[in-house]
Amino acid sequence: MTSLTEKEVVHSLRSHLPRLLRSDPSLGESILAVTREHFPTKVETEDRFTRMLDELAREREAQSRKWAEQKAEDKRKWEEQNRKWEESNRRFDEVHREIMAQSKKLDRSIGALGSRWGLQSEKAFRDALAGILVESFGVEVVNVNEFDDEGTVFGQPDQIELDVIIKNGLLIICELKSSVDKSAIYIFERKVRFYERRHQRQANRMIVVSPMIDHRARRVGEKLGIEMYPDSLDVPVT
């Protein structure tokens, strides 16, 4: 009897196996039983793929969550940095405004000295103080020039000059000068009374603005109900 080679056996099985399986179904079961030991079943294969897909899905969700967390953290840091920049800019603007305000106040004080010693006109200094009131508080400062023909202010007929502010129905009469002594306070009070009689209206407030107010003038002003401030920015115009 001639022995078959392995190659010939394989070729014979391929040729006769389909017919044998059709004639003897149990042969197929036997073959499947043998192959199960070496290859996973369809269910096992599907389960394996399902587990792999689930694992990939979990990894993708974890990665997406990490990206979302990182994105949120980056956004929070960026917003915090923006807030710090805005705060720094705000503080810089505040300091800049304070420096400019002090610089202008110093300029007005120097201007007051100049006016006192004849280096600058009193009118120029008065206009500067009035300009601050207009710019800072949005009020209109009206310079009033009227003739006192009865001489009630200076004891003889003369020109009377006052600064008048009308805001929200209130009448505020001001004296804006580079320096004020006691006699200037008395004269200002007489000017106010002259204006009240002339216009038949009582002043709600009397204000003196000057960087140089003599201490005796301050006492007289307090007695006469006159408000006194060293600078236009200090005036509470409400």
SERO-4910 file (N, C-alpha, C, O; in steps of 0.05 Angstrom, whole numbers):
BEGIN
 pado doro    nc1    nc2    nc3   cac1   cac2   cac3    cc1    cc2    cc3    oc1    oc2    oc3
  Met    A     17    -24      0      0      0      0     18     25      0     37     27     16
  Thr    A     11     43    -18     27     67    -21     20     87     -1     -4     94      2
  Ser    A     40     98     14     34    119     34     32    146     20     46    152      1
  Leu    A     13    163     30      9    189     18     25    210     34     30    208     58
  Thr    A     34    229     19     49    251     31     29    270     44      5    269     39
  Glu    A     39    287     61     22    307     75      8    325     55    -15    333     58
  Lys    A     23    332     35     11    349     15    -11    336      0    -32    348     -7
  Glu    A     -8    311     -6    -29    296    -20    -53    292     -2    -76    292    -12
  Val    A    -49    288     24    -71    285     43    -88    311     43   -112    310     42
  Val    A    -74    333     45    -88    359     46   -103    363     20   -126    372     21
  His    A    -92    356     -3   -105    360    -28   -130    341    -30   -151    349    -41
  Ser    A   -128    317    -19   -150    299    -19   -173    308     -2   -196    306     -9
  Leu    A   -165    319     22   -186    330     40   -201    353     27   -226    355     29
  Arg    A   -187    370     14   -200    392      0   -219    383    -22   -239    395    -27
  Ser    A   -211    361    -34   -228    351    -56   -252    337    -46   -274    339    -57
  His    A   -249    321    -25   -271    304    -16   -286    314      9   -308    304     15
  Leu    A   -275    334     23   -288    343     48   -316    354     44   -334    347     59
  Pro    A   -321    371     24   -348    381     20   -369    359     17   -390    360     29
  Arg    A   -361    338      1   -380    316     -4   -384    300     22   -406    291     28
  Leu    A   -363    296     37   -365    281     62   -382    295     82   -397    283     97
  Leu    A   -379    322     84   -395    337    103   -425    336     96   -442    336    114
  Arg    A   -431    336     70   -459    334     62   -470    307     68   -493    305     76
  Ser    A   -454    286     65   -464    259     70   -464    252     99   -479    234    108
  Asp    A   -446    264    115   -444    257    143   -441    283    160   -419    292    165
  Pro    A   -464    296    168   -464    321    182   -448    319    208   -437    339    218
  Ser    A   -446    296    220   -432    293    246   -402    298    242   -388    306    261
  Leu    A   -393    294    217   -365    300    212   -359    330    216   -338    337    226
  Gly    A   -378    346    207   -375    375    211   -372    383    240   -356    400    248
  Glu    A   -389    369    257   -389    375    286   -361    368    297   -350    381    314
  Ser    A   -351    345    288   -325    336    297   -303    356    290   -286    363    306
  Ile    A   -305    366    265   -285    385    256   -287    411    272   -266    422    280
  Leu    A   -311    420    277   -315    445    293   -304    441    321   -293    460    332
  Ala    A   -309    417    332   -299    412    359   -269    415    360   -258    425    380
  Val    A   -256    405    339   -226    407    338   -218    436    335   -199    445    348
  Thr    A   -231    450    317   -223    478    311   -228    497    334   -214    517    337
  Arg    A   -248    490    351   -253    508    374   -229    510    393   -225    529    407
  Glu    A   -213    489    393   -190    489    411   -169    509    401   -152    517    417
  His    A   -170    516    376   -149    534    365   -160    561    356   -144    580    354
  Phe    A   -186    563    351   -197    589    342   -222    596    359   -237    579    367
  Pro    A   -225    622    365   -248    630    381   -274    628    364   -273    629    340
  Thr    A   -296    625    379   -322    624    365   -330    652    356   -317    672    363
  Lys    A   -352    652    341   -362    678    331   -370    696    355   -365    720    355
  Val    A   -383    683    375   -392    699    398   -368    710    413   -368    733    422
  Glu    A   -347    692    416   -323    701    430   -310    724    415   -300    743    427
  Thr    A   -309    720    388   -297    741    372   -312    768    374   -300    789    377
  Glu    A   -339    766    373   -355    790    376   -352    802    403   -350    827    406
  Asp    A   -351    785    424   -347    796    451   -320    811    453   -318    832    466
  Arg    A   -300    799    441   -273    811    442   -273    838    428   -262    858    438
  Phe    A   -286    839    404   -288    865    390   -304    885    406   -298    909    407
  Thr    A   -326    875    419   -342    893    435   -326    905    458   -327    929    463
  Arg    A   -310    888    471   -293    898    493   -273    918    483   -268    938    496
  Met    A   -261    912    460   -241    930    448   -254    957    442   -242    978    447
  Leu    A   -278    956    430   -292    981    423   -299    997    448   -297   1021    449
  Asp    A   -309    982    469   -316    995    494   -292   1009    506   -293   1031    517
  Glu    A   -269    994    505   -245   1005    517   -236   1030    502   -227   1050    513
  Leu    A   -237   1028    475   -230   1052    459   -249   1075    465   -240   1098    466
  Ala    A   -275   1070    468   -294   1091    474   -288   1104    501   -289   1128    504
  Arg    A   -281   1086    521   -274   1097    548   -249   1115    546   -248   1136    559
  Glu    A   -229   1105    531   -205   1121    528   -210   1147    514   -199   1168    521
  Arg    A   -228   1146    494   -235   1171    479   -249   1191    498   -244   1215    497
  Glu    A   -268   1180    514   -283   1197    533   -264   1209    553   -266   1233    560
  Ala    A   -245   1193    563   -226   1203    583   -208   1224    570   -203   1245    583
  Gln    A   -200   1220    545   -183   1240    532   -199   1266    527   -189   1288    531
  Ser    A   -224   1262    518   -241   1286    514   -245   1301    540   -245   1326    540
  Arg    A   -249   1286    562   -253   1300    587   -228   1315    596   -230   1337    606
  Lys    A   -205   1302    591   -180   1316    598   -176   1341    581   -168   1362    591
  Trp    A   -183   1339    555   -181   1363    538   -200   1385    547   -192   1409    548
  Ala    A   -224   1377    555   -244   1397    564   -234   1410    590   -237   1434    593
  Glu    A   -223   1393    608   -213   1404    633   -190   1423    628   -188   1444    641
  Gln    A   -172   1415    610   -149   1432    604   -158   1458    591   -147   1480    597
  Lys    A   -178   1456    573   -189   1480    560   -202   1499    580   -198   1523    579
  Ala    A   -217   1487    599   -229   1504    620   -209   1517    638   -211   1540    645
  Glu    A   -187   1502    644   -166   1513    661   -152   1535    646   -145   1556    658
  Asp    A   -146   1531    620   -133   1552    604   -151   1577    603   -141   1600    605
  Lys    A   -177   1573    600   -195   1595    598   -196   1610    625   -196   1635    626
  Arg    A   -196   1595    647   -197   1608    673   -171   1624    678   -172   1647    688
  Lys    A   -148   1613    670   -123   1627    674   -122   1652    656   -113   1673    665
  Trp    A   -133   1649    632   -133   1672    614   -151   1694    624   -144   1718    623
  Glu    A   -174   1687    635   -193   1707    646   -181   1720    671   -184   1744    675
  Glu    A   -167   1704    687   -154   1715    711   -132   1734    703   -129   1755    715
  Gln    A   -117   1727    682    -96   1745    673   -108   1771    661    -97   1792    666
  Asn    A   -130   1768    646   -143   1792    636   -153   1810    658   -151   1834    657
  Arg    A   -164   1797    679   -174   1813    702   -151   1828    716   -154   1851    724
  Lys    A   -128   1814    718   -105   1827    730    -95   1850    713    -88   1872    723
  Trp    A    -95   1846    686    -87   1868    668   -106   1891    670    -98   1914    672
  Glu    A   -132   1885    671   -152   1907    673   -149   1922    699   -151   1946    700
  Glu    A   -144   1907    721   -140   1919    747   -115   1937    747   -115   1959    758
  Ser    A    -94   1927    735    -69   1942    733    -74   1968    717    -64   1989    724
  Asn    A    -88   1965    694    -94   1988    678   -111   2008    693   -107   2033    691
  Arg    A   -131   1998    708   -149   2016    723   -133   2031    744   -136   2055    748
  Arg    A   -115   2016    759    -99   2029    780    -80   2049    767    -76   2071    778
  Phe    A    -69   2042    744    -51   2061    730    -66   2087    723    -56   2109    727
  Asp    A    -91   2083    712   -107   2107    705   -113   2123    729   -112   2148    728
  Glu    A   -120   2110    752   -126   2125    776   -102   2140    786   -104   2164    793
  Val    A    -79   2127    787    -54   2140    796    -48   2163    777    -39   2185    786
  His    A    -51   2159    751    -45   2180    732    -64   2204    736    -55   2227    736
  Arg    A    -89   2198    741   -108   2220    746   -101   2235    772   -102   2260    773
  Glu    A    -94   2220    792    -86   2232    818    -61   2250    814    -60   2272    824
  Ile    A    -42   2239    799    -17   2255    795    -24   2280    779    -14   2302    786
  Met    A    -41   2277    758    -47   2301    742    -63   2321    759    -60   2345    756
  Ala    A    -81   2311    776    -97   2329    793    -79   2344    812    -82   2369    815
  Gln    A    -60   2330    824    -41   2343    843    -23   2362    828    -17   2384    838
  Ser    A    -16   2355    803      1   2373    787    -14   2399    781     -3   2421    782
  Lys    A    -40   2396    773    -56   2419    767    -60   2436    792    -59   2461    791
  Lys    A    -64   2423    814    -68   2437    839    -43   2453    846    -44   2476    855
  Leu    A    -19   2440    842      6   2453    847      9   2477    828     18   2499    837
  Asp    A      2   2473    803      4   2495    784    -14   2519    793     -6   2542    790
  Arg    A    -38   2512    803    -55   2534    812    -44   2548    837    -47   2572    840
  Ser    A    -31   2532    854    -19   2545    878      4   2563    870      7   2585    880
  Ile    A     20   2553    851     42   2570    841     30   2595    827     41   2617    829
  Gly    A      8   2590    812     -5   2613    799    -15   2633    819    -15   2657    815
  Ala    A    -25   2622    842    -34   2641    863    -12   2658    874    -15   2682    878
  Leu    A     11   2645    878     35   2661    887     42   2682    866     49   2705    872
  Gly    A     41   2673    840     47   2692    819     28   2716    819     36   2738    815
  Ser    A      2   2710    822    -18   2731    823    -13   2750    846    -16   2774    844
  Arg    A     -6   2738    868     -2   2754    892     21   2774    889     21   2796    899
  Trp    A     41   2765    874     65   2782    870     65   2796    843     85   2806    834
  Gly    A     42   2795    830     39   2810    805     51   2797    781     55   2810    760
  Leu    A     57   2771    783     69   2757    760     47   2745    741     53   2737    719
  Gln    A     22   2745    751      0   2734    735    -25   2749    742    -28   2756    766
  Ser    A    -42   2755    723    -66   2770    729    -86   2754    746    -88   2730    744
  Glu    A   -100   2768    764   -120   2755    781   -142   2743    764   -153   2723    771
  Lys    A   -148   2756    742   -169   2746    724   -162   2719    712   -178   2701    711
  Ala    A   -136   2716    704   -127   2690    693   -130   2668    714   -137   2646    707
  Phe    A   -123   2674    739   -126   2654    760   -155   2647    765   -162   2624    768
  Arg    A   -172   2668    765   -201   2663    769   -212   2646    747   -228   2628    752
  Asp    A   -204   2651    722   -214   2635    699   -205   2606    701   -220   2588    694
  Ala    A   -181   2602    712   -171   2574    715   -188   2559    735   -196   2536    731
  Leu    A   -194   2572    758   -211   2559    779   -239   2554    768   -251   2533    774
  Ala    A   -250   2573    754   -277   2570    743   -277   2547    723   -297   2532    721
  Gly    A   -256   2545    707   -254   2523    687   -255   2496    700   -267   2477    690
  Ile    A   -242   2493    724   -243   2468    738   -271   2461    747   -280   2438    745
  Leu    A   -286   2481    757   -314   2476    765   -331   2467    742   -347   2448    744
  Val    A   -327   2479    719   -343   2472    695   -335   2444    686   -353   2428    680
  Glu    A   -310   2438    685   -301   2412    675   -308   2389    694   -316   2368    685
  Ser    A   -305   2394    720   -308   2372    740   -337   2367    747   -345   2344    753
  Phe    A   -353   2388    748   -381   2385    758   -402   2392    737   -426   2390    743
  Gly    A   -394   2400    713   -414   2405    693   -432   2429    699   -455   2429    689
  Val    A   -423   2448    714   -439   2472    720   -430   2495    703   -408   2495    692
  Glu    A   -446   2515    702   -439   2540    687   -432   2561    708   -448   2568    725
  Val    A   -408   2572    705   -400   2594    723   -403   2620    708   -389   2625    688
  Val    A   -421   2637    717   -427   2662    704   -413   2685    719   -418   2689    743
  Asn    A   -397   2700    705   -384   2723    717   -402   2747    715   -409   2756    693
  Val    A   -410   2757    738   -430   2779    738   -415   2805    745   -401   2807    765
  Asn    A   -419   2825    729   -408   2852    734   -431   2872    735   -445   2876    715
  Glu    A   -435   2884    758   -457   2903    762   -446   2928    777   -427   2926    791
  Phe    A   -459   2950    772   -450   2975    785   -466   2980    810   -491   2981    810
  Asp    A   -452   2984    832   -464   2990    858   -465   3020    860   -446   3033    870
  Asp    A   -487   3033    851   -489   3062    851   -494   3074    878   -490   3098    882
  Glu    A   -502   3057    898   -506   3067    925   -481   3065    943   -480   3076    964
  Gly    A   -461   3050    933   -437   3047    948   -440   3030    973   -425   3034    993
  Thr    A   -458   3010    972   -463   2993    996   -440   2973   1001   -437   2963   1023
  Val    A   -424   2967    980   -402   2948    984   -376   2961    992   -364   2953   1012
  Phe    A   -367   2981    977   -341   2993    982   -344   3021    996   -323   3034   1001
  Gly    A   -368   3029   1002   -372   3055   1015   -375   3078    995   -379   3101   1003
  Gln    A   -372   3072    970   -376   3091    948   -383   3076    923   -377   3052    921
  Pro    A   -396   3089    904   -404   3075    880   -380   3062    865   -359   3074    862
  Asp    A   -384   3037    857   -362   3023    844   -373   2998    830   -396   2990    834
  Gln    A   -356   2986    813   -363   2962    798   -361   2938    817   -341   2935    832
  Ile    A   -381   2920    816   -381   2896    833   -379   2872    815   -394   2869    795
  Glu    A   -360   2854    821   -356   2829    806   -361   2805    823   -349   2802    845
  Leu    A   -377   2786    813   -384   2761    827   -384   2738    807   -389   2742    783
  Asp    A   -379   2714    818   -383   2690    802   -408   2675    813   -410   2669    836
  Val    A   -427   2670    794   -452   2658    802   -455   2631    789   -450   2627    765
  Ile    A   -464   2611    805   -470   2584    795   -499   2579    801   -508   2581    824
  Ile    A   -514   2571    781   -542   2562    785   -544   2533    776   -539   2526    753
  Lys    A   -550   2516    796   -552   2487    790   -576   2475    805   -579   2478    829
  Asn    A   -593   2462    789   -617   2449    800   -634   2469    817   -645   2462    838
  Gly    A   -635   2494    807   -652   2513    821   -638   2527    844   -649   2545    857
  Leu    A   -613   2519    851   -599   2531    873   -581   2554    863   -570   2552    841
  Leu    A   -580   2575    879   -563   2598    873   -538   2596    890   -539   2598    915
  Ile    A   -515   2593    877   -489   2592    892   -472   2615    882   -467   2618    858
  Ile    A   -463   2632    901   -447   2655    895   -418   2649    904   -414   2641    927
  Cys    A   -399   2653    886   -371   2645    892   -352   2669    890   -357   2689    876
  Glu    A   -330   2666    905   -308   2685    902   -283   2667    896   -275   2651    912
  Leu    A   -272   2671    872   -249   2655    863   -225   2674    862   -223   2691    845
  Lys    A   -207   2670    882   -184   2688    884   -159   2673    890   -159   2651    900
  Ser    A   -136   2686    884   -110   2673    889   -104   2674    919    -90   2656    929
  Ser    A   -113   2694    933   -109   2695    962   -132   2712    975   -143   2730    962
  Val    A   -138   2705    999   -161   2717   1013   -152   2724   1042   -142   2707   1056
  Asp    A   -157   2750   1049   -152   2758   1077   -179   2764   1090   -200   2761   1078
  Lys    A   -178   2774   1115   -203   2779   1130   -220   2799   1116   -244   2796   1115
  Ser    A   -208   2821   1107   -224   2843   1095   -238   2833   1069   -260   2841   1062
  Ala    A   -224   2814   1054   -236   2804   1029   -261   2788   1036   -280   2788   1020
  Ile    A   -262   2774   1059   -285   2758   1066   -309   2777   1072   -331   2772   1064
  Tyr    A   -303   2799   1087   -324   2819   1093   -335   2831   1067   -359   2834   1063
  Ile    A   -317   2838   1049   -325   2850   1023   -342   2830   1007   -362   2837    995
  Phe    A   -334   2805   1007   -349   2784    992   -377   2781   1003   -397   2779    988
  Glu    A   -380   2782   1030   -406   2779   1042   -424   2803   1035   -448   2800   1031
  Arg    A   -412   2827   1033   -428   2851   1025   -436   2849    995   -457   2858    987
  Lys    A   -418   2837    979   -424   2834    951   -449   2815    948   -466   2820    931
  Val    A   -449   2794    964   -471   2775    962   -497   2788    970   -518   2784    957
  Arg    A   -497   2805    991   -522   2818   1000   -531   2838    978   -555   2841    973
  Phe    A   -511   2852    966   -518   2870    944   -532   2855    921   -553   2864    911
  Tyr    A   -521   2832    914   -533   2816    892   -561   2807    900   -579   2808    884
  Glu    A   -565   2798    925   -591   2789    934   -612   2811    933   -634   2806    924
  Arg    A   -604   2835    941   -623   2857    940   -629   2865    911   -652   2871    904
  Arg    A   -608   2865    895   -612   2874    867   -630   2855    852   -647   2864    836
  His    A   -628   2828    857   -642   2808    842   -665   2796    857   -679   2778    847
  Gln    A   -670   2805    882   -692   2796    898   -692   2765    900   -712   2751    898
  Arg    A   -668   2755    906   -665   2726    909   -642   2720    929   -621   2732    927
  Gln    A   -648   2702    947   -628   2695    968   -609   2673    958   -618   2653    946
  Ala    A   -584   2676    964   -564   2656    956   -567   2632    974   -570   2634    999
  Asn    A   -566   2608    963   -567   2583    978   -541   2576    991   -539   2565   1013
  Arg    A   -519   2584    977   -492   2579    988   -473   2601    980   -476   2613    958
  Met    A   -455   2607    998   -433   2626    992   -407   2611    994   -401   2598   1015
  Ile    A   -391   2612    973   -367   2596    972   -343   2613    964   -344   2629    945
  Val    A   -321   2609    979   -296   2622    972   -276   2600    965   -272   2581    980
  Val    A   -263   2602    941   -243   2583    933   -217   2597    930   -214   2615    913
  Ser    A   -197   2590    946   -171   2602    944   -150   2584    958   -155   2573    979
  Pro    A   -127   2581    945   -106   2564    958    -93   2578    981    -78   2565    997
  Met    A    -98   2604    984    -85   2619   1006   -107   2634   1021   -115   2656   1014
  Ile    A   -117   2622   1043   -138   2634   1060   -125   2640   1087   -117   2622   1101
  Asp    A   -125   2665   1094   -113   2673   1120   -130   2661   1142   -155   2658   1140
  His    A   -117   2653   1164   -131   2640   1186   -152   2658   1198   -173   2649   1208
  Arg    A   -147   2684   1198   -167   2703   1208   -191   2705   1189   -213   2708   1198
  Ala    A   -185   2703   1164   -206   2703   1144   -223   2679   1147   -248   2680   1144
  Arg    A   -211   2656   1154   -226   2631   1157   -245   2634   1181   -268   2624   1179
  Arg    A   -237   2646   1202   -254   2649   1225   -278   2667   1218   -301   2661   1226
  Val    A   -273   2689   1204   -295   2707   1196   -314   2692   1177   -338   2695   1179
  Gly    A   -303   2677   1158   -320   2662   1140   -338   2643   1154   -362   2640   1147
  Glu    A   -328   2628   1174   -344   2609   1189   -367   2624   1203   -389   2614   1205
  Lys    A   -360   2648   1214   -381   2663   1228   -403   2673   1209   -426   2675   1217
  Leu    A   -396   2680   1185   -415   2690   1165   -428   2668   1149   -445   2674   1131
  Gly    A   -421   2643   1154   -434   2621   1139   -423   2618   1111   -437   2609   1093
  Ile    A   -398   2625   1107   -385   2623   1081   -368   2597   1080   -351   2593   1098
  Glu    A   -372   2581   1059   -356   2557   1056   -329   2565   1043   -328   2581   1025
  Met    A   -308   2552   1052   -281   2559   1042   -266   2534   1034   -265   2515   1049
  Tyr    A   -255   2534   1010   -241   2511    999   -214   2520    986   -213   2542    975
  Pro    A   -193   2504    989   -168   2511    977   -166   2507    947   -148   2519    934
  Asp    A   -184   2491    935   -183   2485    907   -210   2479    896   -228   2470    911
  Ser    A   -214   2485    870   -240   2480    858   -249   2451    859   -273   2445    862
  Leu    A   -230   2432    858   -236   2404    859   -248   2395    886   -261   2375    888
  Asp    A   -243   2412    907   -252   2405    934   -281   2414    939   -293   2407    959
  Val    A   -292   2429    920   -319   2441    924   -340   2420    919   -341   2409    897
  Pro    A   -358   2414    938   -380   2395    934   -403   2409    921   -420   2420    934
  Val    A   -404   2409    894   -426   2422    880   -447   2401    875   -445   2385    856
  Thr    A   -468   2401    891   -490   2381    888   -517   2395    886   -537   2382    884
***
